[in-house]
Amino acid sequence: MITVVVSTTNRPHMLRTALRSIDRQTAREHIGAVIVSENAQNRGSADICAEFPDLPIKYILRDPPIKALDHGLSLFTEAADLPGKYVAILHDDDWWGLNHLATGLKELERNADAVSYWSAAFLVESESSWYLQCWNESVWIATGFQPLTDVAKLDRKQAALACVGGGPAHYSTLIARKEVLRDCFAKVRETGNLFDNDRLLFMEMARLGPVLVNLVPEVFVRLHPAQDQSSFSYQESSEHIAAATRLVLAFCKEEGVDVVREFERLYEECPIERYRPHITRTFDTRVRLELQRHNAMPPERFPEVSRDAKWFIYQICPPVGWTVARLLYRLAKPLPPKLNRPV
């Protein structure tokens, strides 16, 4: 059996989609409990839960609300006390594809030594949205360009590399052994990192055993103005990201991982040549700054601008803006060879 944990914060209109996706899982019969924890005193979330009488929902209203990291630890501790081996996380503003639980449970049972399962995700604006981005780049790169037909199994070294440029996967994709989740999150809570703690959780889990990641997206992560991370200023988020990056670099050092050398190797081994320049471009800008401070930022290589790129630049501007398009094209050209040095 599996326990599903849903933390919600004053978003009942989004919670409905999350719960609907749980109710529609093909592995629905394996769900032993759904803990829905409201941490903003909005009792409307209770009304949404009542719309799903067939789900074994345990509703909790935190009154008064508690701090975010304390909220997470409380939830994972409560989940660890329930029957079953696994806990799955879903944020109230995200939702699962139909087979997310079924795939995760199958892979965890198949890999008895694995401590957790994550999946790639689509970033979307809403239920009626195109896919803005597919969140699977760092794991694909760190595993040596694993085929999309396989579920990647990351060892400690690969997990360390996957964490260098940012969070390898989103909380809402996580299915973990319940004691592992509780104990690893307790360590993350000690860091006090409110912004970049999913990256740290991935890292802590990798210390205990192999981590599974499905490179095929199974989860939809919603981007919206009320997103929790949007409440941080750029300065605040940068400080949290810098702190997490330092811990990741320390983990890399423990595992004997030379970040610069490893990414140079991956650049040369990338099977799709035109993707090579994007290996380090996937890094968050705030991560780049911290890597540079520690001389751990891999050199970036820039390709020649192709005819297709030139055509695209022209297409994004209407005819009246062709002068701007020409300027954009000139700016997109690489620097002369002697100036085009690594950062």
BADRENNU-461304 format. One line per 3 residues: for each residue x negated, y negated, z negated of C-alpha. Coordinates in steps of 0.05 Angstrom, whole numbers, always signed. Example, Ala and Ser with C-alpha at 12.3 -4.5 7.8 and 13.67 -1.06 7.14 Angstrom:
2
-246 +90 -156  -273 +21 -143
***
This chain:
343
+0 +0 +0  -20 -72 +11  -4 -136 -27
+6 -200 +15  -13 -265 -19  +18 -330 +7
-2 -395 -25  +44 -452 -8  +40 -527 -23
+102 -568 -8  +113 -539 +62  +177 -498 +60
+192 -513 +134  +125 -480 +153  +132 -424 +101
+191 -395 +140  +148 -379 +200  +95 -347 +156
+145 -302 +121  +179 -285 +186  +113 -260 +213
+104 -216 +152  +174 -188 +159  +160 -170 +232
+96 -132 +221  +92 -63 +253  +61 -39 +188
+117 -69 +148  +128 -4 +109  +59 -10 +79
+74 -76 +44  +83 -64 -30  +90 -137 -52
+90 -207 -24  +67 -259 -75  +91 -329 -56
+60 -381 -101  +86 -453 -97  +33 -501 -124
+68 -568 -111  +134 -560 -149  +175 -560 -85
+232 -513 -102  +252 -511 -29  +202 -455 -21
+247 -411 -65  +305 -422 -17  +261 -401 +42
+241 -338 +5  +315 -321 -6  +323 -318 +70
+281 -254 +70  +318 -206 +23  +284 -145 +54
+214 -169 +35  +189 -149 -35  +176 -222 -53
+150 -242 -121  +160 -318 -125  +118 -361 -172
+128 -435 -184  +66 -466 -214  +92 -518 -262
+49 -558 -272  +7 -547 -210  -64 -521 -219
-129 -536 -183  -137 -504 -114  -194 -457 -132
-160 -437 -197  -97 -424 -157  -133 -377 -110
-167 -339 -167  -102 -331 -204  -68 -303 -143
-123 -254 -127  -127 -231 -199  -51 -220 -201
-55 -182 -135  -112 -138 -162  -66 -116 -219
-13 -89 -170  -13 -19 -138  -49 -8 -73
-120 -16 -48  -116 -79 -5  -96 -152 -7
-80 -194 +55  -81 -270 +54  -34 -315 +94
-31 -390 +86  +38 -421 +88  +23 -461 +151
-3 -402 +192  +27 -338 +218  +7 -267 +240
+14 -230 +305  +57 -168 +301  +0 -117 +294
-46 -155 +247  -35 -111 +185  -31 -46 +225
-98 -59 +259  -132 -83 +195  -109 -24 +153
-129 +26 +208  -199 -4 +213  -210 -6 +138
-189 +67 +131  -234 +86 +189  -293 +49 +159
-293 +71 +87  -356 +31 +71  -327 -35 +96
-305 -85 +43  -261 -130 +85  -228 -140 +153
-221 -207 +188  -197 -225 +258  -206 -279 +308
-151 -332 +311  -118 -379 +359  -116 -452 +337
-48 -483 +354  -9 -546 +341  +57 -512 +326
+101 -453 +344  +111 -486 +412  +39 -499 +432
-15 -477 +479  -78 -446 +450  -125 -503 +433
-183 -458 +416  -200 -385 +403  -238 -377 +337
-286 -320 +350  -351 -351 +376  -399 -344 +317
-384 -270 +304  -390 -253 +378  -458 -287 +380
-485 -260 +314  -467 -188 +331  -508 -191 +394
-448 -205 +439  -404 -148 +416  -354 -123 +469
-284 -150 +458  -258 -79 +463  -291 -62 +396
-280 -86 +325  -347 -115 +303  -380 -86 +241
-428 -137 +212  -486 -118 +167  -517 -169 +119
-564 -199 +171  -509 -207 +223  -462 -237 +171
-515 -287 +150  -524 -309 +222  -449 -314 +233
-444 -362 +174  -499 -409 +197  -458 -454 +242
-393 -454 +202  -338 -408 +177  -338 -344 +218
-264 -330 +206  -203 -361 +173  -172 -342 +106
-106 -324 +139  -140 -267 +178  -169 -233 +116
-150 -164 +90  -196 -140 +34  -205 -88 -19
-170 -120 -78  -227 -117 -129  -276 -143 -78
-232 -203 -62  -221 -220 -136  -295 -214 -155
-322 -250 -93  -274 -307 -100  -293 -315 -173
-364 -328 -149  -340 -378 -97  -299 -414 -150
-362 -424 -190  -391 -466 -133  -334 -516 -138
-334 -521 -62  -264 -543 -43  -274 -552 +32
-320 -498 +59  -304 -440 +13  -279 -392 +66
-350 -390 +94  -376 -375 +25  -325 -320 +13
-346 -286 +78  -418 -289 +55  -404 -262 -15
-365 -204 +14  -422 -187 +62  -468 -180 +2
-426 -120 -21  -420 -82 +44  -403 -84 +118
-352 -135 +142  -305 -119 +199  -283 -173 +248
-235 -163 +306  -258 -209 +361  -188 -207 +392
-143 -260 +360  -87 -233 +317  -70 -295 +277
-45 -365 +293  -77 -422 +252  -36 -485 +254
-71 -553 +260  -28 -610 +233  -37 -677 +197
-15 -648 +129  -67 -593 +132  -102 -586 +65
-171 -601 +94  -145 -666 +124  -141 -695 +54
-217 -699 +50  -256 -759 +74  -313 -748 +124
-363 -761 +68  -330 -712 +20  -325 -657 +73
-397 -669 +93  -421 -659 +21  -383 -594 +14
-408 -568 +82  -479 -587 +65  -475 -549 -1
-446 -488 +33  -499 -491 +87  -555 -492 +35
-526 -429 +4  -521 -395 +72  -594 -413 +87
-614 -383 +20  -576 -320 +39  -612 -318 +106
-679 -324 +70  -660 -266 +23  -645 -223 +84
-710 -244 +120  -671 -281 +174  -710 -336 +210
-652 -377 +236  -689 -414 +290  -723 -351 +317
-659 -310 +315  -619 -361 +354  -675 -368 +405
-672 -293 +414  -596 -294 +421  -602 -349 +472
-646 -305 +516  -603 -243 +506  -535 -276 +519
-505 -234 +575  -467 -293 +606  -519 -343 +627
-473 -403 +631  -452 -391 +558  -523 -397 +531
-523 -473 +520  -459 -465 +479  -490 -418 +427
-511 -476 +383  -457 -524 +408  -408 -483 +367
-441 -510 +304  -402 -562 +265  -435 -630 +271
-440 -636 +195  -475 -568 +194  -525 -591 +247
-546 -649 +203  -560 -604 +143  -597 -553 +186
-640 -608 +213  -657 -631 +142  -683 -560 +128
-718 -552 +196  -670 -495 +211  -633 -524 +271
-648 -482 +333  -670 -521 +395  -613 -539 +442
-621 -529 +516  -579 -567 +567  -560 -539 +635
-556 -576 +701  -488 -606 +714  -453 -562 +766
-409 -584 +822  -350 -555 +783  -367 -600 +724
-371 -660 +770  -303 -643 +800  -273 -635 +730
-299 -702 +707  -267 -735 +767  -201 -699 +756
-192 -724 +685  -192 -796 +710  -139 -825 +755
-163 -859 +820  -165 -927 +785  -215 -897 +736
-264 -868 +785  -316 -919 +764  -310 -892 +693
-314 -821 +721  -379 -837 +756  -407 -865 +691
-385 -803 +653  -419 -759 +705  -484 -797 +700
-482 -792 +624  -470 -717 +629  -533 -707 +669
-592 -676 +631  -650 -718 +610  -715 -714 +651
-754 -651 +634  -808 -686 +593  -754 -720 +550
-708 -660 +544  -741 -634 +480  -708 -594 +424
-674 -634 +370
***
